């Protein structure tokens, strides 16, 4: 397997590697199941029961129940699959992204309208620069 340790040194970024894809396979498949209205209804009716139909880890299930998107990403979730969860909850991508950055929706929107995060700042966790 390829050593992707250098990707873990990027502050504020989780790179979706083949290893994370493997780790999050069932989590991402669960998310894709939400494209069907009947599955969305079942999930919304009893989230835990629906999640227990999927061979995800308990940590992944807890992250879904808590709507902790950062934890889901750390556990192998891909943001494009996770979008099915926040769409099921009636939330926009902007609302979900703001929650992941600990910013208000308004502050997140303003930042994005002004070009996003500055490229200046810490570029390496290890080196602190």
N, C-alpha and C positions, 0 to 999 in steps of 0.2 A: 504494500500500500504506500502511496505517496505521502511524504511528510509535509503536512500543511501548517506546521507550527508557526511559520512566519505570518500567516493570515490572522492568527490569534493575537498578534502584536498591534493590530490596527485599532486605535481607540474609537469606541462608539460604533464599531462595525462588526457584524458577524457575517463572514463570507459563507455562502451556501455551497459547500464542497460536496464531493461524492460521499464522503464519510457522513456528513450531516444529512444528506439525502437518504442514505441507508438508515440512519438513526430515526429519521422522521417519517419513514415510508407510511406507516399505518396512521399516524397523525394527519399527514397530508391526504391520504385516501379518505379518511373520515371527513375532512374538510370538503373534498370533492363530492362526497355523497350529498352534501347540502345543496347541490345544484338542482336536486329534485324536490319539488314542493312537498311531496308526501314525507320525505325524510326530514325536511325542515320542520314540518308539523310534529313529527314524532320526537325530534330533538327538543323542540320548544315545550312539548308536553311533559317530558321527563328526561332532562339532560343526562343525568347519571346513568339511567337504564340504557339510553341510546349509546352513550360512550362505552359502557361495559360490553357492548357487542363487538367492539374493536379491540384488537390485541395491542393496545398502547400501554406504555408504562403508566404507573400510578401518577408519577410526576407530570407526565403529559396530560393526563385526564384532569388533574388538579389545576394545571395551568389553563386549560380550556374553561373549566368551571369558574375560575377567577377572572377570566378574560385578561390574563397576563400575557400579552402578545410578545413581550421581550423574552419571557421564560419559554414560550412556545418556540420562538426562533432559536434560542439556545439549545432546545431539545430536538432540533431538526426540522422545525416548521419552516415552510417557505412562505414569504409574505403574500405571494399571489394565490396560494391555496388558503392561507389564513383569512384572506379577504372574504371568503365564503361565510366565515363565522360572523364578521361584523356586518356583512350584508344581511344575514339572517336576523341579526339584532336590529336592523334598520339604521345602521350607522354608515356614514360615508367613510371613504378611505382617509379623508382629511381628519375626521374626528379620531379615528383609530391611530393614525400617525401621530397626532398631537398627544394622545395618551401615552404613546411609546417614548416621547421625548420629554415628558413632564412639563409640557407647555400648555397654555390654554389654547383652545381652538383658534381664537383671534390672533394670539401671538404667533402661533405656528403658521397661519395663513399669511400674516404680514411678513414673516421671515421668508417664506417661499416666494411671495410676490416681489421681494427684494433680492432674489437670486439664491436663496438657500443659505446654508451655513457657510461661514467664511472658510476658505482653504487654509488660512493661517491658524496656527495653534499646534497642539501636541500631535505629532505624527507617528509616535512610537510609544507604546506603554513601557516597554523595557528601558528605552533611553530617556523617556520623559521629555522628548523634544519633537 
